[in-house]
Amino acid sequence: MDFIKVDNCYYLWDNATFSDKENARYTYAPNIRGIKLYDAAGNICLSVTAPPYLTGPVGKVVNDSYVTGIGTFDGTGPDHSPVGILSSELQIPLDKDLSGACILEVEYATGKEEGCGQWLQVAVSAGQNKTYAYDDLLPETNSAESFTWSMPITLNLRAGAKTLRLMNHRRQENTLCSYAALLEGLQEADPENKVLLSLCEWGKTQPQNWGYKVGCSWRILNDITFQVGSD
């Protein structure tokens, strides 16, 4: 085999066509209404409830009470996409003197629809360093507006400037990892055969930034479609 094009249709981490709307649980974070951060002694050192105190870039603020649409940027549907070059996320600056083991609780509500999902990533960034504290599905709630508090999430903080980040970048990360696994499989099957691997995910997760790592070519636009009988 000299050439193979691998499509991305029906990939649950992308949910491009919303062929199964419930896949949105993977591609968006839950709606978020507030956070609480406790120090090692159990004292509240940060309590943030509702926008505008939740900072951004954010997806969309609903009725000044919670944030929705937290996910990865969709290059083919910007009108339905989180803001920002890559993706939206909540960013909360933390006190530079706050350090050690702390406990985070997130007030959230899950959904299975465009804009509201169930997968949450929690990370603390200091400069170029990023450490994940949580990267998984949160327990499902009754509806996208049935808010509850998450289980305790442990953060190990270092002294100095740092930012708490709530997001869901899994769409881009998993798409890259999937194509990487495919390339590794082809190379393992026949190391001497230089297969041209063509990627197709319609430009949704900005493949111009990572496609060269795993493929020989990649799509940056949506499908070409024709409407018979249109002007």
Backbone as CSV, one residue per row, in Angstrom:
resi,resn,N_x,N_y,N_z,CA_x,CA_y,CA_z,C_x,C_y,C_z
1,MET,0.851,-1.191,0.000,0.000,0.000,0.000,0.888,1.242,0.000
2,ASP,0.582,2.179,-0.900,1.402,3.379,-1.040,0.725,4.631,-0.490
3,PHE,-0.600,4.622,-0.469,-1.334,5.817,-0.070,-2.604,5.394,0.674
4,ILE,-2.898,6.089,1.774,-4.146,5.826,2.488,-4.688,7.133,3.049
5,LYS,-5.974,7.355,2.837,-6.662,8.514,3.407,-7.575,8.005,4.517
6,VAL,-7.438,8.582,5.694,-8.212,8.139,6.850,-9.141,9.263,7.279
7,ASP,-10.430,8.990,7.203,-11.442,9.978,7.538,-11.671,10.004,9.049
8,ASN,-12.440,10.977,9.501,-12.687,11.170,10.926,-14.166,11.063,11.272
9,CYS,-14.977,10.601,10.313,-16.425,10.520,10.544,-16.751,9.581,11.700
10,TYR,-17.726,9.977,12.474,-18.285,9.169,13.562,-17.297,8.935,14.702
11,TYR,-16.269,9.744,14.754,-15.310,9.633,15.845,-15.900,10.349,17.051
12,LEU,-16.123,9.622,18.135,-16.880,10.193,19.249,-16.187,11.385,19.887
13,TRP,-14.858,11.485,19.744,-14.162,12.615,20.333,-14.267,13.861,19.465
14,ASP,-14.787,13.752,18.277,-14.944,14.927,17.421,-16.408,15.310,17.267
15,ASN,-17.263,14.315,17.031,-18.695,14.562,16.913,-19.005,15.605,15.846
16,ALA,-18.278,15.515,14.723,-18.355,16.554,13.702,-19.757,16.720,13.129
17,THR,-20.406,15.619,12.845,-21.713,15.707,12.199,-22.851,15.602,13.188
18,PHE,-22.526,15.433,14.469,-23.545,15.209,15.492,-24.497,14.099,15.074
19,SER,-23.912,13.074,14.410,-24.702,11.907,14.046,-25.281,11.250,15.293
20,ASP,-24.564,11.359,16.383,-25.066,10.927,17.684,-24.832,12.082,18.641
21,LYS,-25.873,12.837,18.930,-25.706,14.066,19.713,-25.128,13.800,21.097
22,GLU,-25.305,12.580,21.595,-24.787,12.268,22.919,-23.260,12.283,22.960
23,ASN,-22.605,12.240,21.792,-21.151,12.322,21.770,-20.644,13.668,22.250
24,ALA,-21.531,14.668,22.311,-21.121,15.978,22.820,-20.627,15.882,24.255
25,ARG,-20.979,14.826,24.954,-20.512,14.656,26.330,-18.989,14.550,26.392
26,TYR,-18.385,14.126,25.274,-16.932,14.001,25.229,-16.247,15.274,24.740
27,THR,-16.918,16.039,23.895,-16.247,17.145,23.210,-16.451,18.502,23.871
28,TYR,-17.328,18.583,24.857,-17.514,19.834,25.601,-17.387,19.562,27.091
29,ALA,-16.963,20.584,27.815,-16.961,20.524,29.270,-18.378,20.761,29.782
30,PRO,-18.668,20.412,31.019,-19.988,20.738,31.588,-20.181,22.249,31.700
31,ASN,-21.419,22.666,31.881,-21.685,24.051,32.268,-21.095,24.266,33.658
32,ILE,-20.515,25.437,33.879,-19.848,25.716,35.153,-20.399,26.995,35.762
33,ARG,-20.743,26.903,37.061,-21.338,28.050,37.739,-20.449,28.617,38.847
34,GLY,-19.520,27.832,39.340,-18.662,28.355,40.391,-17.590,27.365,40.790
35,ILE,-16.641,27.838,41.594,-15.593,26.975,42.135,-15.328,27.362,43.592
36,LYS,-14.798,26.397,44.344,-14.316,26.642,45.697,-12.958,25.960,45.834
37,LEU,-12.032,26.669,46.485,-10.700,26.129,46.694,-10.384,26.191,48.184
38,TYR,-9.983,25.037,48.743,-9.678,24.927,50.158,-8.185,24.663,50.346
39,ASP,-7.605,25.250,51.386,-6.206,24.966,51.677,-6.091,23.669,52.467
40,ALA,-4.870,23.292,52.831,-4.637,22.014,53.488,-5.352,21.909,54.835
41,ALA,-5.635,23.054,55.451,-6.315,23.054,56.748,-7.829,23.038,56.616
42,GLY,-8.324,23.046,55.367,-9.768,23.026,55.148,-10.418,24.389,55.104
43,ASN,-9.623,25.441,55.091,-10.167,26.798,55.017,-10.391,27.197,53.561
44,ILE,-11.484,27.904,53.294,-11.745,28.390,51.939,-10.776,29.525,51.623
45,CYS,-9.968,29.328,50.595,-9.034,30.379,50.193,-9.463,31.043,48.886
46,LEU,-10.457,30.480,48.210,-10.985,31.087,46.995,-12.388,30.565,46.756
47,SER,-13.329,31.475,46.556,-14.700,31.094,46.237,-15.202,31.997,45.117
48,VAL,-15.490,31.411,43.974,-15.918,32.170,42.803,-17.250,31.602,42.340
49,THR,-18.260,32.453,42.259,-19.571,32.005,41.806,-20.076,32.920,40.713
50,ALA,-20.362,32.321,39.581,-21.029,32.987,38.465,-20.157,34.034,37.792
51,PRO,-20.348,34.233,36.480,-19.687,35.329,35.765,-20.162,36.654,36.349
52,PRO,-19.431,37.750,36.182,-18.190,37.871,35.412,-16.933,37.482,36.178
53,TYR,-17.100,36.914,37.372,-15.924,36.589,38.176,-15.179,35.391,37.632
54,LEU,-15.875,34.528,36.889,-15.188,33.490,36.143,-14.610,34.140,34.896
55,THR,-13.296,34.058,34.726,-12.649,34.764,33.626,-12.498,33.855,32.422
56,GLY,-11.910,34.386,31.347,-11.921,33.656,30.106,-10.567,33.530,29.467
57,PRO,-10.477,33.212,28.163,-11.630,33.249,27.260,-12.673,32.189,27.593
58,VAL,-13.926,32.604,27.557,-15.013,31.696,27.920,-15.827,31.361,26.684
59,GLY,-16.703,30.376,26.818,-17.583,30.027,25.720,-18.717,31.032,25.600
60,LYS,-19.722,30.905,26.466,-20.881,31.792,26.421,-21.462,31.885,27.821
61,VAL,-21.738,33.108,28.253,-22.325,33.333,29.568,-23.841,33.360,29.429
62,VAL,-24.533,32.571,30.236,-25.989,32.466,30.166,-26.608,33.146,31.374
63,ASN,-27.393,34.175,31.108,-28.141,34.881,32.157,-27.260,35.324,33.325
64,ASP,-26.019,35.651,33.041,-25.074,36.083,34.076,-24.961,35.081,35.221
65,SER,-25.278,33.805,34.964,-25.276,32.840,36.058,-24.341,31.660,35.845
66,TYR,-24.071,31.269,34.587,-23.129,30.170,34.366,-22.532,30.271,32.974
67,VAL,-21.466,29.485,32.767,-20.738,29.496,31.501,-20.975,28.173,30.783
68,THR,-21.277,28.247,29.485,-21.479,27.069,28.659,-20.594,27.182,27.415
69,GLY,-20.523,26.110,26.612,-19.749,26.157,25.373,-18.255,26.096,25.576
70,ILE,-17.803,25.380,26.598,-16.374,25.255,26.871,-15.862,24.028,26.126
71,GLY,-15.061,24.241,25.108,-14.572,23.126,24.308,-13.472,23.573,23.369
72,THR,-13.204,22.777,22.348,-12.145,23.054,21.392,-12.684,23.795,20.184
73,PHE,-11.899,24.721,19.663,-12.316,25.528,18.521,-12.622,24.658,17.309
74,ASP,-13.711,24.953,16.631,-14.138,24.232,15.438,-13.911,25.134,14.234
75,GLY,-12.882,24.796,13.426,-12.541,25.647,12.295,-13.578,25.677,11.198
76,THR,-14.486,24.692,11.163,-15.488,24.659,10.095,-16.827,25.252,10.523
77,GLY,-17.003,25.482,11.821,-18.266,26.035,12.296,-18.053,27.072,13.373
78,PRO,-17.370,28.173,13.053,-17.030,29.147,14.091,-18.232,29.776,14.770
79,ASP,-19.388,29.803,14.106,-20.568,30.390,14.740,-21.072,29.537,15.894
80,HIS,-20.711,28.263,15.901,-21.153,27.353,16.954,-19.983,26.879,17.801
81,SER,-18.896,27.621,17.757,-17.655,27.187,18.387,-17.303,28.084,19.565
82,PRO,-16.602,27.529,20.565,-16.065,28.379,21.627,-15.142,29.450,21.055
83,VAL,-14.996,30.539,21.798,-14.159,31.634,21.324,-12.695,31.276,21.491
84,GLY,-11.827,32.058,20.890,-10.394,31.844,21.039,-9.802,31.129,19.853
85,ILE,-8.484,31.209,19.724,-7.799,30.618,18.589,-7.895,29.103,18.624
86,LEU,-7.673,28.510,19.786,-7.723,27.058,19.892,-8.993,26.593,20.589
87,SER,-9.274,27.139,21.738,-10.456,26.690,22.466,-10.734,27.631,23.613
88,SER,-11.939,27.537,24.128,-12.298,28.351,25.279,-11.939,27.596,26.553
89,GLU,-11.763,28.320,27.605,-11.505,27.728,28.909,-11.708,28.796,29.967
90,LEU,-11.904,28.368,31.206,-11.969,29.291,32.327,-10.582,29.366,32.949
91,GLN,-10.133,30.578,33.196,-8.797,30.806,33.747,-8.931,31.646,35.005
92,ILE,-8.486,31.095,36.135,-8.591,31.789,37.410,-7.191,31.963,37.988
93,PRO,-6.674,33.193,38.059,-5.355,33.420,38.653,-5.378,33.042,40.138
94,LEU,-4.315,32.370,40.591,-4.203,31.971,41.991,-3.140,32.802,42.687
95,ASP,-3.324,32.991,43.983,-2.377,33.755,44.784,-0.982,33.135,44.674
96,LYS,0.027,33.972,44.440,1.382,33.456,44.242,1.933,32.790,45.499
97,ASP,1.377,33.147,46.672,1.861,32.566,47.926,1.119,31.279,48.294
98,LEU,0.060,30.962,47.556,-0.699,29.747,47.834,0.065,28.546,47.304
99,SER,0.380,27.599,48.176,1.161,26.444,47.762,0.756,25.222,48.586
100,GLY,1.257,24.066,48.150,0.945,22.831,48.842,-0.305,22.169,48.299
101,ALA,-0.778,21.156,49.005,-1.966,20.412,48.587,-3.221,21.210,48.919
102,CYS,-4.027,21.471,47.898,-5.302,22.165,48.063,-6.415,21.305,47.456
103,ILE,-7.630,21.588,47.846,-8.786,20.847,47.344,-9.682,21.776,46.543
104,LEU,-10.004,21.354,45.321,-10.894,22.114,44.447,-12.236,21.406,44.327
105,GLU,-13.309,22.184,44.374,-14.648,21.692,44.063,-15.239,22.590,42.989
106,VAL,-15.896,21.985,42.002,-16.469,22.713,40.864,-17.980,22.537,40.872
107,GLU,-18.707,23.648,40.770,-20.163,23.582,40.657,-20.509,23.459,39.174
108,TYR,-21.105,22.351,38.777,-21.261,22.034,37.367,-22.612,21.367,37.091
109,ALA,-22.944,21.329,35.789,-24.108,20.581,35.302,-23.743,19.999,33.951
110,THR,-24.062,18.735,33.715,-23.664,18.062,32.484,-24.804,18.020,31.470
111,GLY,-24.429,17.814,30.201,-25.404,17.665,29.126,-24.834,16.792,28.025
112,LYS,-25.652,16.513,27.036,-25.242,15.736,25.869,-25.718,16.471,24.623
113,GLU,-25.308,17.711,24.512,-25.762,18.578,23.435,-24.645,19.541,23.073
114,GLU,-24.741,20.111,21.893,-23.712,21.059,21.470,-23.595,22.185,22.491
115,GLY,-22.394,22.347,23.037,-22.154,23.397,24.013,-22.019,22.901,25.438
116,CYS,-22.635,21.783,25.745,-22.596,21.272,27.109,-22.326,19.779,27.100
117,GLY,-21.209,19.387,27.717,-20.837,17.986,27.762,-20.620,17.502,29.175
118,GLN,-19.697,16.553,29.311,-19.500,15.904,30.598,-18.021,15.732,30.947
119,TRP,-17.134,15.968,29.982,-15.705,15.742,30.220,-15.043,17.038,30.671
120,LEU,-14.336,16.977,31.778,-13.669,18.169,32.315,-12.193,17.895,32.506
121,GLN,-11.388,18.849,32.068,-9.965,18.858,32.369,-9.684,20.003,33.334
122,VAL,-8.981,19.693,34.399,-8.554,20.700,35.375,-7.033,20.703,35.378
123,ALA,-6.444,21.859,35.158,-4.990,21.958,35.127,-4.540,23.227,35.836
124,VAL,-3.305,23.187,36.323,-2.671,24.374,36.884,-1.454,24.672,36.022
125,SER,-1.389,25.892,35.494,-0.289,26.289,34.616,0.558,27.356,35.287
126,ALA,1.862,27.197,35.144,2.823,28.204,35.595,3.834,28.374,34.476
127,GLY,3.724,29.478,33.734,4.561,29.661,32.560,4.217,28.615,31.515
128,GLN,5.201,27.890,31.024,4.989,26.864,30.013,4.638,25.512,30.628
129,ASN,4.688,25.404,31.939,4.426,24.128,32.603,2.937,23.981,32.906
130,LYS,2.405,22.798,32.596,0.989,22.524,32.833,0.868,21.156,33.487
131,THR,0.150,21.102,34.600,-0.055,19.847,35.317,-1.546,19.572,35.438
132,TYR,-1.986,18.418,34.927,-3.396,18.050,35.018,-3.696,17.456,36.393
133,ALA,-4.779,17.917,36.984,-5.252,17.364,38.248,-6.474,16.474,38.037
134,TYR,-7.189,16.697,36.925,-8.367,15.889,36.612,-8.556,15.887,35.110
135,ASP,-8.907,14.725,34.551,-9.071,14.607,33.099,-9.993,13.421,32.838
136,ASP,-11.318,13.653,32.996,-12.251,12.528,32.922,-13.686,13.056,32.874
137,LEU,-14.628,12.119,32.675,-16.040,12.452,32.775,-16.399,12.749,34.224
138,LEU,-17.210,13.791,34.440,-17.786,14.042,35.751,-19.093,13.257,35.867
139,PRO,-19.513,12.910,37.069,-20.805,12.228,37.219,-21.936,13.021,36.568
140,GLU,-22.829,12.317,35.897,-23.918,12.952,35.155,-24.926,13.594,36.101
141,THR,-25.438,14.769,35.691,-26.511,15.431,36.431,-27.829,15.258,35.690
142,ASN,-28.922,15.663,36.324,-30.249,15.446,35.728,-30.457,16.242,34.447
143,SER,-29.858,17.423,34.362,-30.012,18.256,33.169,-28.856,19.224,33.101
144,ALA,-28.805,19.991,32.004,-27.727,20.963,31.811,-27.860,22.175,32.723
145,GLU,-28.944,22.249,33.487,-29.113,23.333,34.455,-29.361,22.798,35.860
146,SER,-29.098,21.510,36.072,-29.185,20.917,37.407,-27.785,20.900,38.016
147,PHE,-27.431,21.969,38.691,-26.059,22.129,39.164,-25.823,21.385,40.478
148,THR,-24.618,20.861,40.586,-24.182,20.184,41.798,-22.687,20.409,41.957
149,TRP,-22.174,20.066,43.122,-20.740,20.240,43.370,-20.010,18.942,43.096
150,SER,-18.856,19.050,42.480,-18.045,17.881,42.133,-17.432,17.256,43.385
151,MET,-16.878,16.079,43.191,-16.061,15.467,44.231,-14.806,16.311,44.437
152,PRO,-14.133,16.178,45.572,-12.895,16.943,45.784,-11.818,16.555,44.772
153,ILE,-11.152,17.555,44.214,-10.048,17.352,43.270,-8.797,17.948,43.899
154,THR,-7.774,17.122,44.086,-6.555,17.576,44.754,-5.641,18.316,43.795
155,LEU,-5.226,19.509,44.197,-4.253,20.302,43.441,-2.977,20.408,44.259
156,ASN,-1.855,20.097,43.658,-0.560,20.279,44.309,0.081,21.531,43.732
157,LEU,0.039,22.600,44.514,0.439,23.913,44.017,1.838,24.285,44.474
158,ARG,2.565,24.928,43.555,3.859,25.501,43.886,3.699,26.996,44.104
159,ALA,4.579,27.540,44.936,4.563,28.987,45.157,4.939,29.696,43.864
160,GLY,4.412,30.897,43.687,4.675,31.672,42.482,3.419,31.870,41.659
161,ALA,3.554,32.641,40.588,2.424,32.943,39.718,1.927,31.665,39.045
162,LYS,0.610,31.480,39.024,0.016,30.280,38.431,-1.447,30.541,38.125
163,THR,-1.996,29.718,37.254,-3.378,29.894,36.802,-4.111,28.566,36.869
164,LEU,-5.275,28.573,37.464,-6.154,27.408,37.461,-6.971,27.431,36.177
165,ARG,-6.995,26.306,35.442,-7.665,26.255,34.138,-8.695,25.128,34.130
166,LEU,-9.920,25.463,33.740,-11.004,24.493,33.563,-11.341,24.468,32.087
167,MET,-11.294,23.264,31.436,-11.379,23.221,29.978,-11.728,21.817,29.514
168,ASN,-11.825,21.655,28.193,-11.897,20.341,27.558,-11.208,20.456,26.199
169,HIS,-9.923,20.114,26.160,-9.144,20.137,24.925,-9.011,18.746,24.330
170,ARG,-9.791,17.803,24.824,-9.631,16.410,24.415,-9.904,16.179,22.931
171,ARG,-10.758,16.979,22.327,-11.056,16.781,20.899,-9.771,16.843,20.085
172,GLN,-8.988,17.881,20.311,-7.749,18.042,19.555,-6.711,17.013,19.980
173,GLU,-6.561,16.816,21.286,-5.546,15.901,21.786,-5.800,14.472,21.311
174,ASN,-7.050,14.027,21.373,-7.346,12.648,21.014,-7.298,12.424,19.510
175,THR,-7.669,13.450,18.717,-7.569,13.312,17.267,-6.113,13.136,16.859
176,LEU,-5.237,13.942,17.427,-3.810,13.816,17.160,-3.304,12.437,17.579
177,CYS,-3.682,11.989,18.775,-3.211,10.687,19.274,-3.732,9.544,18.415
178,SER,-4.942,9.655,17.891,-5.507,8.590,17.064,-4.732,8.435,15.766
179,TYR,-4.429,9.553,15.109,-3.656,9.487,13.875,-2.225,9.021,14.157
180,ALA,-1.690,9.404,15.319,-0.344,8.953,15.683,-0.321,7.434,15.862
181,ALA,-1.354,6.882,16.487,-1.424,5.428,16.684,-1.513,4.706,15.349
182,LEU,-2.255,5.311,14.411,-2.388,4.715,13.076,-1.039,4.703,12.358
183,LEU,-0.311,5.834,12.428,0.995,5.919,11.788,1.962,4.897,12.388
184,GLU,1.946,4.771,13.705,2.827,3.804,14.361,2.509,2.384,13.918
185,GLY,1.220,2.075,13.746,0.826,0.753,13.291,1.308,0.453,11.884
186,LEU,1.222,1.436,11.001,1.699,1.256,9.631,3.216,1.048,9.606
187,GLN,3.922,1.824,10.410,5.378,1.698,10.446,5.811,0.361,11.039
188,GLU,5.063,-0.110,12.031,5.393,-1.398,12.645,5.117,-2.551,11.676
189,ALA,4.046,-2.433,10.895,3.681,-3.498,9.965,4.741,-3.680,8.880
190,ASP,5.308,-2.551,8.421,6.337,-2.642,7.378,7.219,-1.395,7.457
191,PRO,8.294,-1.453,8.239,9.146,-0.273,8.433,9.766,0.250,7.140
192,GLU,9.890,-0.605,6.127,10.557,-0.199,4.895,9.609,0.465,3.900
193,ASN,8.302,0.361,4.141,7.318,0.900,3.193,6.909,2.312,3.610
194,LYS,7.179,3.287,2.774,6.876,4.686,3.081,5.462,5.014,2.604
195,VAL,4.489,4.754,3.447,3.096,5.012,3.095,2.804,6.502,3.218
196,LEU,2.115,7.075,2.227,1.622,8.445,2.314,0.304,8.418,3.079
197,LEU,0.297,9.032,4.254,-0.883,9.042,5.118,-1.568,10.393,5.019
198,SER,-2.820,10.376,4.542,-3.605,11.600,4.377,-4.642,11.690,5.490
199,LEU,-4.640,12.804,6.219,-5.555,12.998,7.339,-6.767,13.799,6.887
200,CYS,-7.905,13.502,7.485,-9.119,14.257,7.148,-9.949,14.483,8.398
201,GLU,-9.866,15.683,8.957,-10.768,16.034,10.061,-11.338,17.438,9.833
202,TRP,-11.302,17.864,8.556,-12.009,19.056,8.070,-11.482,20.376,8.634
203,GLY,-10.310,20.377,9.235,-9.795,21.610,9.804,-10.403,21.982,11.132
204,LYS,-11.135,21.066,11.747,-11.886,21.404,12.958,-10.988,21.682,14.154
205,THR,-9.882,20.955,14.262,-9.019,21.116,15.432,-7.666,21.711,15.042
206,GLN,-7.681,22.578,14.039,-6.487,23.310,13.618,-5.324,22.380,13.255
207,PRO,-5.528,21.433,12.300,-4.467,20.469,11.964,-3.230,21.118,11.358
208,GLN,-3.336,22.362,10.907,-2.144,23.040,10.396,-1.096,23.203,11.498
209,ASN,-1.526,23.064,12.760,-0.594,23.201,13.879,0.055,21.875,14.273
210,TRP,-0.551,20.740,13.865,-0.019,19.454,14.325,-0.008,18.360,13.263
211,GLY,-0.658,18.577,12.107,-0.773,17.527,11.101,0.567,16.989,10.624
212,TYR,1.561,17.865,10.524,2.878,17.446,10.026,3.538,16.412,10.930
213,LYS,3.098,16.312,12.185,3.716,15.376,13.110,3.339,13.925,12.808
214,VAL,2.172,13.729,12.197,1.668,12.359,12.029,1.257,12.027,10.596
215,GLY,1.174,13.008,9.698,0.681,12.733,8.354,1.489,13.435,7.280
216,CYS,1.169,13.090,6.041,1.826,13.699,4.887,0.985,14.830,4.295
217,SER,-0.319,14.779,4.524,-1.215,15.853,4.085,-2.416,15.852,5.014
218,TRP,-3.127,16.984,5.052,-4.272,17.090,5.957,-5.254,18.112,5.417
219,ARG,-6.517,17.834,5.668,-7.580,18.740,5.250,-7.651,19.935,6.190
220,ILE,-7.905,21.119,5.635,-8.090,22.311,6.462,-9.446,22.954,6.224
221,LEU,-10.284,22.334,5.385,-11.590,22.896,5.074,-12.657,21.810,5.163
222,ASN,-13.897,22.247,5.184,-15.028,21.330,5.229,-15.209,20.652,3.878
223,ASP,-16.153,19.705,3.811,-16.428,18.998,2.568,-16.931,19.957,1.492
224,ILE,-16.594,19.647,0.236,-17.172,20.364,-0.902,-18.530,19.744,-1.191
225,THR,-19.559,20.551,-1.154,-20.912,20.040,-1.353,-21.574,20.745,-2.526
226,PHE,-22.550,20.096,-3.132,-23.295,20.645,-4.253,-24.783,20.576,-3.957
227,GLN,-25.489,21.652,-4.242,-26.937,21.672,-4.075,-27.572,21.710,-5.445
228,VAL,-28.130,20.583,-5.879,-28.707,20.479,-7.206,-29.917,21.423,-7.325
229,GLY,-29.913,22.215,-8.392,-31.038,23.098,-8.644,-30.915,24.456,-8.001
230,SER,-29.862,24.700,-7.232,-29.710,26.001,-6.599,-29.119,26.989,-7.594
231,ASP,-29.272,28.274,-7.322,-28.753,29.319,-8.193,-27.247,29.393,-8.103
